[in-house]
């Protein structure tokens, strides 16, 4: 009997863990009373040594769109090259989607320019 109960709890908590990992859309009512879906958006901020944001890269429809400082955005549109631990060098482009966002942290890793971890927030809550 104890092992059945233990298995039930393990299955229950594993189910909860799977649910929390899924992307969740939040229903919100706007001023007109109609409900709309606010999607979660993944993004990375690239900052300089003063903590000022140079660019923000946002994942939309599987591709990354960058906005901000023209020189930084132009450089990002051409792609980034990241050396891996095993000695390989890998190129990432905005078309690579989430892989590009995650690679930005390794590419911008200096005291002068750095990238935040991938963050997620509701689309309308994002500040420009």
C-alpha angles and dihedrals in degrees: 000000000000093000092052091051091046091051090048091054092047091051091046094052092044089054091051091050091052091050094052092052094058121095108260125207115207122218113224132176116229125207094276092060093247117126121234135183118246109203124212112245126204118216146160127213120213112208138184129229091278091056092250115144112246097179143350121216115202128191109229125167092346094306131092120240118193127203133178134056108033096224093049093046091048090052092049093050088060090056135246133260119219125188112221127216093254092059098260121128117220129193121215127193132190088254088065090074118196092011089061091050092050092047092055090076091060094043096048098046108133136097089252100051125014139165127224122234116269107285130194127209140148113284097236093045093060114108118223 
